[in-house]
Amino acid sequence: MPLEADTKKTETFIQAFATMEEAFPYARKMYQPDVLQAAARVMEEPDGMRFLYEYADRFDSAGIFEGGPWAEPSKLEPRLVTASLMDNSMTAIVEILSELRMVSLAKGKHQHESFTQEDAKEFLDNVLALNVDILFPEETEAARIEGRGKEKDRAERLFQFLADELTLTSITSTLIDEIDGLVAQRPIMVNRIITMIFDAEQLLKRPIGAHDKKAIKKYIQAVTGPTKLCKEIKEPCDYRKRLKEATEKELHEEAKAFAKSMRSTGLVSDKHVILVRYLNREKKELLPMCLALSKKGTAHLEEHYSIVSDLIKVAIHPPTRQALYGLTLMLERGILSANPVIPGLRRLIELDLLPEVRKVLLNSVNKSEGVTANDILVAGTISVLGQPLGIGQGMNPTCQTARGISLWSLHAPGYLLELIPRAARDGDIDIMFEGQAIHSKNLREGLVDDLHEELDPVSLVLVPHLDRIYGELVRRAEFRGEDVHKWVNPAFYGNWVNKGFSSAIDPMTGSIADYSGFVRLFYSTHHPEYNDGHELIYPNPVGIFITNSFGELLGLHAVSIQRVAKDPKGNYRIYFYNPNNDSSQVWGQGIEPAVAGNGEIFGESSLPFHEFTSRLYAFHYNPYEQGDAFAVDKNYVEKIEELARTSWGVKYTWVEL
């Protein structure tokens, strides 16, 4: 199909491509730059993607991808496509050509020895589902002014071509599954989820299945309002006026509908907040219904109504709407009955915040929304106390600090409520380490240089201080001849962490030593059938190897084992808290952490016991609650070692003792 806009560009590409195709195989790589530059110019044209697609079945054989990460399509990951497309170098050009090759494979135009037609279809479905915002760009003036650029223009032309060539129906279920997985973890920060929901709304205009359409509408209603009144009245201020005229029956219907939606999705509509604030003033007896509280939660509300009413007035506003879900779960936890909690929350309401803290909190919401920094901090604290497993590290390498905030929220809310005002008001927190106090204000460097600020309010305030202290603890323990976490974790997290410690990595050599003994010790201290039935009392901070979908090592990561229990099928699983808040975890070798469907509570991930063990590298344990390591089935140990050796273990030297 000829490109009419600029034949000079197409002729240049045809000539460059022919030269590379005709070259000797060993010399083709030297012609790649000419072909890529010519392709980039063709992509600027309206029909450029279609023109290049006519050559896509020859890209591999011609050597376009030779010597680079795109050479083997089976090793490509859909999640990495977006970043490559927005790169301002030739990376974006190679990525686009790779997508065109995938379309050719998916449509059967050519074949690849290690990547089937179905593989290509699945890959493209995932790419489309993860980039619905590019497929359906916002048609606003702001988007046109702020969001333009050659990379984005090019990406939009590519995705429009993909939409023309492929059916969009197939991506709908993928997108809904992704949203389902994210909401199952009940994260405090829901910006990504809401963006995906409004992206999915565009698919309602396409011919999709009734089940998928129902699922999308459920999520849209969760964030815009699930009731008849919400659909009739779009503006929040008009909805507020309408509530004053509502009958008792209408208020009951509103309360039930909002409560059901919030409880089923973990998402809060701004109109739900308006209703709760109205009921708090005029019909407090309907608040339990509006929050779908259990008998325990209702009793807790009634016992502490004075402080709950104050918290609603101070912290529950449309810009902080998600805190309403946190308040609901906080009431269900009964946490207000813990002595330090009420005075701790009251102190935050009028806390004298440092200017820099006030600034970062206000920047976390729309400045035109009319809430104060204290409102935001109280709202964030409510969320953290209600959703300890919803705390995330965001785009920061601070899994250790997120893990700490989660643990304290669960088991030491009073301690957490001491840390927050110290950081926000005094600009300093301290932790004792071997008889010496380490003050965050005296430390300059942590583990993260530039904090990405898309975090919950409590993390925004605490993480910079906690990160510096954690980094200092690591520095003080790094030359002791053993893994630093043996000393760092008990000092950082507190006495909830057991003093027994084991690591698969020899800190002196970096090799894997006595791995079978490591596995046996973990089973004998954590598996109910080998540890004399001792249950985990507090979350156990452990270190794991993170691997990609091919089982290749990506790095080390900190998670917390929450509990070990049998799943609905009767198999033992490890249920753990992952600060990543990532639903689509694929660790290779068929190991895919689940977030729902296997007995998980909201916020937990889980894996069969042996699969989790195969990614474990360090753990704490109670030496007084250790069973018989020798009794662990040899087949289990060998199976786990095989999984380890053929995945992350490829990067390590293994030493037999």
MITOR-105922 format. One record per residue (C-alpha): residue in three letters; x, y, z. Coordinates in steps of 0.05 Angstrom, whole numbers. Layout:
N
code|xx|yy|zz
Ala|X|Y|Z
...
***
This chain:
657
code|xx|yy|zz
Met|0|0|0
Pro|36|63|-23
Leu|47|122|23
Glu|23|184|-13
Ala|45|237|37
Asp|120|235|24
Thr|148|184|-26
Lys|218|209|-13
Lys|216|182|58
Thr|189|115|36
Glu|241|109|-20
Thr|297|123|29
Phe|270|68|75
Ile|262|19|18
Gln|333|30|-5
Ala|363|25|65
Phe|323|-37|81
Ala|343|-71|16
Thr|416|-56|29
Met|413|-88|98
Glu|373|-148|72
Glu|424|-161|16
Ala|485|-153|61
Phe|524|-213|88
Pro|494|-235|156
Tyr|556|-214|194
Ala|552|-144|164
Arg|478|-129|173
Lys|485|-98|241
Met|525|-40|212
Tyr|465|-20|170
Gln|415|-19|228
Pro|424|56|243
Asp|407|76|171
Val|345|32|170
Leu|321|57|238
Gln|330|130|220
Ala|293|120|154
Ala|237|83|191
Ala|232|140|242
Arg|219|190|186
Val|166|145|155
Met|131|140|223
Glu|119|215|221
Glu|70|205|165
Pro|-4|189|176
Asp|1|123|139
Gly|72|108|161
Met|55|50|208
Arg|16|15|153
Phe|72|24|103
Leu|124|-5|151
Tyr|78|-62|169
Glu|83|-88|97
Tyr|156|-104|113
Ala|145|-131|183
Asp|148|-204|163
Arg|219|-192|139
Phe|246|-152|199
Asp|275|-212|235
Ser|309|-243|175
Ala|336|-176|153
Gly|371|-166|221
Ile|334|-105|247
Phe|332|-133|318
Glu|398|-171|316
Gly|444|-160|376
Gly|391|-124|418
Pro|339|-143|471
Trp|285|-147|417
Ala|320|-204|380
Glu|282|-258|417
Pro|207|-241|420
Ser|193|-295|474
Lys|235|-253|523
Leu|197|-188|513
Glu|151|-162|568
Pro|87|-123|554
Arg|98|-80|616
Leu|163|-51|588
Val|132|-28|523
Thr|106|39|547
Ala|173|63|574
Ser|208|43|509
Leu|156|79|466
Met|166|144|505
Asp|242|141|500
Asn|271|198|458
Ser|324|154|426
Met|323|99|374
Thr|296|53|428
Ala|226|78|412
Ile|235|64|338
Val|258|-8|350
Glu|200|-19|398
Ile|150|4|346
Leu|180|-41|293
Ser|177|-98|343
Glu|102|-86|354
Leu|91|-87|279
Arg|128|-153|276
Met|82|-179|331
Val|21|-160|290
Ser|50|-198|231
Leu|60|-259|275
Ala|-9|-253|306
Lys|-42|-250|237
Gly|-2|-308|210
Lys|36|-268|158
His|100|-303|180
Gln|123|-351|234
His|177|-351|287
Glu|209|-415|313
Ser|202|-398|387
Phe|141|-352|387
Thr|74|-376|363
Gln|15|-339|333
Glu|-22|-346|399
Asp|38|-320|437
Ala|38|-258|393
Lys|-37|-247|403
Glu|-30|-253|478
Phe|29|-205|479
Leu|-9|-152|439
Asp|-72|-160|481
Asn|-31|-145|543
Val|4|-86|511
Leu|-63|-56|490
Ala|-95|-69|558
Leu|-37|-35|593
Asn|-38|25|547
Val|-112|42|539
Asp|-95|114|555
Ile|-53|118|492
Leu|-106|82|452
Phe|-159|130|476
Pro|-122|196|490
Glu|-158|250|529
Glu|-192|299|484
Thr|-181|360|527
Glu|-146|426|515
Ala|-98|411|572
Ala|-79|344|540
Arg|-69|378|473
Ile|-25|432|502
Glu|14|394|555
Gly|15|324|527
Arg|40|332|457
Gly|108|309|434
Lys|136|267|378
Glu|141|206|423
Lys|68|210|444
Asp|44|225|373
Arg|83|166|347
Ala|56|120|401
Glu|-16|142|387
Arg|-7|128|313
Leu|20|59|330
Phe|-38|42|376
Gln|-89|66|327
Phe|-58|19|276
Leu|-61|-38|326
Ala|-134|-22|340
Asp|-149|-24|265
Glu|-114|-90|256
Leu|-135|-126|319
Thr|-200|-136|357
Leu|-205|-94|420
Thr|-256|-141|451
Ser|-199|-187|472
Ile|-165|-135|514
Thr|-226|-118|555
Ser|-221|-179|600
Thr|-147|-168|609
Leu|-158|-97|632
Ile|-214|-117|679
Asp|-171|-172|708
Glu|-116|-121|721
Ile|-165|-74|757
Asp|-194|-133|796
Gly|-124|-153|819
Leu|-107|-82|841
Val|-170|-69|880
Ala|-163|-137|914
Gln|-102|-109|949
Arg|-141|-49|974
Pro|-84|1|965
Ile|-89|69|999
Met|-65|103|935
Val|-115|89|880
Asn|-95|139|826
Arg|-72|85|778
Ile|-136|45|789
Ile|-181|105|775
Thr|-142|122|712
Met|-151|51|687
Ile|-225|53|703
Phe|-236|115|662
Asp|-193|86|607
Ala|-238|24|608
Glu|-299|69|601
Gln|-278|81|529
Leu|-288|7|515
Leu|-362|13|529
Lys|-368|45|461
Arg|-341|-19|429
Pro|-376|-85|419
Ile|-355|-121|482
Gly|-387|-177|522
Ala|-444|-165|571
His|-403|-191|630
Asp|-345|-144|615
Lys|-392|-86|604
Lys|-424|-99|672
Ala|-356|-101|706
Ile|-333|-36|676
Lys|-398|-1|695
Lys|-391|-27|767
Tyr|-323|6|774
Ile|-345|71|740
Gln|-404|76|788
Ala|-358|62|847
Val|-318|125|833
Thr|-374|170|805
Gly|-432|146|847
Pro|-476|83|843
Thr|-544|114|857
Lys|-600|143|816
Leu|-589|211|848
Cys|-516|210|829
Lys|-533|198|756
Glu|-584|254|757
Ile|-540|304|793
Lys|-469|311|768
Glu|-442|369|809
Pro|-423|354|882
Cys|-452|420|907
Asp|-519|405|874
Tyr|-518|335|904
Arg|-508|366|973
Lys|-568|411|963
Arg|-611|352|940
Leu|-595|313|1003
Lys|-628|366|1045
Glu|-693|353|1008
Ala|-686|276|1008
Thr|-737|233|1042
Glu|-719|182|1095
Lys|-727|127|1044
Glu|-682|161|994
Leu|-628|171|1047
His|-632|97|1064
Glu|-625|78|991
Glu|-565|124|982
Ala|-531|98|1044
Lys|-540|25|1026
Ala|-518|34|953
Phe|-455|73|971
Ala|-436|25|1027
Lys|-444|-36|982
Ser|-402|-4|927
Met|-346|18|973
Arg|-342|-49|1008
Ser|-341|-89|943
Thr|-288|-47|909
Gly|-250|-9|962
Leu|-262|54|922
Val|-298|116|947
Ser|-339|167|908
Asp|-336|241|926
Lys|-412|239|933
His|-406|184|985
Val|-364|232|1025
Ile|-416|287|1017
Leu|-470|239|1042
Val|-429|218|1103
Arg|-415|290|1122
Tyr|-489|306|1116
Leu|-509|245|1158
Asn|-457|263|1210
Arg|-492|329|1220
Glu|-565|310|1210
Lys|-576|234|1213
Lys|-520|202|1252
Glu|-562|139|1263
Leu|-553|123|1188
Leu|-476|125|1191
Pro|-469|50|1206
Met|-512|34|1146
Cys|-474|84|1103
Leu|-409|48|1120
Ala|-437|-23|1120
Leu|-410|-33|1190
Ser|-415|-100|1225
Lys|-443|-105|1295
Lys|-372|-97|1322
Gly|-359|-36|1279
Thr|-426|-5|1297
Ala|-413|-15|1372
His|-344|17|1363
Leu|-375|76|1327
Glu|-427|86|1381
Glu|-375|81|1436
His|-329|132|1404
Tyr|-379|174|1365
Ser|-350|240|1390
Ile|-281|229|1360
Val|-309|195|1298
Ser|-353|255|1285
Asp|-293|301|1293
Leu|-251|259|1246
Ile|-306|262|1193
Lys|-309|337|1199
Val|-233|345|1196
Ala|-209|290|1150
Ile|-265|264|1105
His|-270|311|1045
Pro|-277|298|970
Pro|-202|306|958
Thr|-187|257|1015
Arg|-246|211|997
Gln|-207|146|1004
Ala|-198|160|1078
Leu|-272|142|1086
Tyr|-255|70|1070
Gly|-197|73|1119
Leu|-244|101|1173
Thr|-293|43|1160
Leu|-239|-9|1169
Met|-210|27|1229
Leu|-278|21|1263
Glu|-281|-52|1245
Arg|-212|-63|1276
Gly|-236|-30|1341
Ile|-170|7|1343
Leu|-199|70|1376
Ser|-203|31|1441
Ala|-127|26|1443
Asn|-106|79|1494
Pro|-57|120|1452
Val|-99|124|1389
Ile|-151|177|1405
Pro|-103|226|1437
Gly|-53|211|1380
Leu|-105|229|1327
Arg|-129|291|1364
Arg|-57|316|1368
Leu|-51|312|1292
Ile|-112|356|1281
Glu|-78|419|1308
Leu|-5|398|1300
Asp|42|455|1281
Leu|71|428|1217
Leu|138|446|1188
Pro|132|490|1125
Glu|165|437|1081
Val|117|384|1108
Arg|57|428|1097
Lys|80|441|1025
Val|90|368|1008
Leu|22|349|1037
Leu|-15|404|1000
Asn|20|384|935
Ser|-9|314|943
Val|-79|339|927
Asn|-111|390|881
Lys|-94|457|912
Ser|-163|485|893
Glu|-199|434|937
Gly|-196|476|1000
Val|-168|426|1050
Thr|-111|440|1099
Ala|-46|402|1107
Asn|-70|378|1175
Asp|-134|352|1143
Ile|-92|313|1094
Leu|-46|285|1147
Val|-104|262|1192
Ala|-138|231|1131
Gly|-74|194|1113
Thr|-65|169|1184
Ile|-136|143|1185
Ser|-122|105|1120
Val|-58|75|1147
Leu|-91|53|1212
Gly|-150|23|1174
Gln|-110|-8|1118
Pro|-42|-32|1144
Leu|-33|-76|1083
Gly|-52|-20|1035
Ile|12|19|1047
Gly|56|20|984
Gln|127|42|968
Gly|105|74|902
Met|163|85|853
Asn|215|85|909
Pro|264|31|931
Thr|237|38|1002
Cys|204|-30|1013
Gln|237|-33|1082
Thr|204|31|1107
Ala|135|14|1078
Arg|141|-53|1113
Gly|156|-17|1179
Ile|96|30|1174
Ser|52|-30|1159
Leu|78|-70|1218
Trp|70|-12|1267
Ser|1|3|1242
Leu|-19|-69|1256
His|16|-80|1323
Ala|40|-13|1350
Pro|-8|43|1330
Gly|14|83|1391
Tyr|86|81|1368
Leu|66|101|1298
Leu|26|159|1326
Glu|89|182|1362
Leu|132|179|1299
Ile|85|219|1255
Pro|82|283|1296
Arg|156|280|1311
Ala|172|278|1236
Ala|119|329|1216
Arg|130|379|1273
Asp|202|369|1295
Gly|234|344|1231
Asp|267|288|1269
Ile|256|217|1293
Asp|305|171|1328
Ile|316|96|1337
Met|362|63|1388
Phe|416|18|1361
Glu|461|-19|1410
Gly|454|35|1464
Gln|460|95|1417
Ala|404|139|1391
Ile|406|151|1316
His|371|216|1298
Ser|346|225|1227
Lys|360|301|1229
Asn|434|286|1235
Leu|436|242|1173
Arg|442|266|1102
Glu|437|203|1060
Gly|389|145|1058
Leu|377|90|1007
Val|338|135|960
Asp|365|200|931
Asp|302|231|902
Leu|236|210|934
His|179|200|884
Glu|122|234|920
Glu|62|194|896
Leu|54|164|965
Asp|2|165|1020
Pro|8|225|1068
Val|38|185|1126
Ser|92|156|1080
Leu|106|226|1051
Val|121|250|1122
Leu|157|189|1150
Val|194|155|1093
Pro|250|207|1085
His|267|200|1159
Leu|259|125|1162
Asp|299|115|1099
Arg|358|155|1126
Ile|357|116|1191
Tyr|353|49|1156
Gly|411|69|1112
Glu|452|88|1174
Leu|436|22|1207
Val|461|-15|1146
Arg|525|26|1145
Arg|539|11|1219
Ala|529|-64|1210
Glu|560|-75|1142
Phe|629|-101|1163
Arg|608|-153|1213
Gly|618|-213|1168
Glu|544|-231|1166
Asp|482|-205|1132
Val|468|-136|1160
His|394|-150|1167
Lys|408|-196|1226
Trp|420|-133|1267
Val|385|-79|1227
Asn|314|-109|1225
Pro|305|-119|1301
Ala|333|-49|1314
Phe|291|-16|1260
Tyr|224|-52|1268
Gly|227|-67|1342
Asn|221|-126|1388
Trp|167|-158|1344
Val|224|-186|1301
Asn|255|-251|1323
Lys|330|-251|1337
Gly|344|-316|1301
Phe|367|-303|1229
Ser|388|-343|1168
Ser|411|-323|1099
Ala|424|-365|1037
Ile|478|-317|1014
Asp|547|-321|1045
Pro|563|-247|1058
Met|638|-257|1054
Thr|638|-291|985
Gly|570|-274|956
Ser|559|-348|941
Ile|502|-394|960
Ala|524|-439|1016
Asp|488|-499|1047
Tyr|423|-483|1011
Ser|390|-548|1031
Gly|404|-531|1104
Phe|374|-462|1093
Val|310|-493|1064
Arg|305|-544|1120
Leu|312|-490|1173
Phe|257|-448|1141
Tyr|210|-508|1139
Ser|226|-528|1211
Thr|211|-457|1236
His|152|-438|1192
His|116|-498|1163
Pro|62|-522|1212
Glu|77|-595|1197
Tyr|151|-587|1216
Asn|153|-531|1268
Asp|111|-566|1322
Gly|51|-525|1302
His|77|-457|1325
Glu|37|-401|1292
Leu|67|-335|1268
Ile|48|-281|1319
Tyr|77|-219|1285
Pro|95|-206|1212
Asn|163|-233|1195
Pro|206|-187|1152
Val|241|-230|1100
Gly|283|-219|1038
Ile|266|-250|971
Phe|297|-255|902
Ile|252|-219|852
Thr|251|-252|783
Asn|217|-235|718
Ser|170|-279|678
Phe|230|-318|652
Gly|256|-332|722
Glu|314|-284|712
Leu|340|-247|773
Leu|318|-174|777
Gly|342|-158|847
Leu|328|-166|921
His|264|-144|954
Ala|234|-137|1024
Val|166|-168|1041
Ser|133|-191|1105
Ile|104|-260|1118
Gln|37|-247|1150
Arg|16|-319|1163
Val|21|-391|1140
Ala|-44|-428|1131
Lys|-81|-479|1089
Asp|-117|-451|1028
Pro|-189|-472|1010
Lys|-159|-533|974
Gly|-123|-556|1036
Asn|-52|-537|1013
Tyr|-5|-496|1056
Arg|8|-427|1029
Ile|49|-368|1053
Tyr|9|-304|1056
Phe|53|-243|1052
Tyr|51|-167|1048
Asn|85|-139|987
Pro|97|-63|988
Asn|96|-63|912
Asn|19|-67|909
Asp|28|-103|843
Ser|-27|-150|820
Ser|6|-179|758
Gln|65|-213|789
Val|97|-266|745
Trp|161|-294|773
Gly|175|-348|721
Gln|173|-424|725
Gly|98|-420|733
Ile|105|-381|799
Glu|53|-326|801
Pro|34|-295|868
Ala|-41|-290|876
Val|-79|-234|910
Ala|-148|-266|911
Gly|-181|-334|906
Asn|-136|-373|953
Gly|-160|-349|1020
Glu|-123|-282|1018
Ile|-149|-225|1060
Phe|-148|-157|1026
Gly|-76|-133|1017
Glu|-43|-201|1020
Ser|-7|-238|965
Ser|3|-313|970
Leu|42|-371|941
Pro|45|-446|955
Phe|96|-456|1011
His|150|-488|967
Glu|144|-436|912
Phe|154|-378|961
Thr|212|-415|993
Ser|246|-420|924
Arg|250|-344|921
Leu|270|-333|994
Tyr|340|-311|1012
Ala|336|-288|1085
Phe|288|-295|1144
His|282|-286|1219
Tyr|259|-342|1265
Asn|249|-359|1338
Pro|302|-411|1357
Tyr|258|-435|1414
Glu|203|-453|1366
Gln|243|-496|1318
Gly|222|-565|1298
Asp|262|-622|1268
Ala|298|-597|1206
Phe|321|-668|1189
Ala|248|-690|1182
Val|234|-645|1123
Asp|219|-688|1062
Lys|280|-694|1017
Asn|236|-687|955
Tyr|212|-619|978
Val|283|-595|988
Glu|306|-621|920
Lys|246|-591|884
Ile|258|-522|916
Glu|333|-525|901
Glu|319|-541|828
Leu|272|-481|822
Ala|324|-437|855
Arg|384|-461|815
Thr|350|-453|748
Ser|323|-383|762
Trp|358|-331|806
Gly|411|-383|823
Val|442|-378|754
Lys|473|-311|776
Tyr|506|-342|838
Thr|562|-390|853
Trp|537|-450|893
Val|581|-480|946
Glu|569|-549|975
Leu|588|-558|1048
***
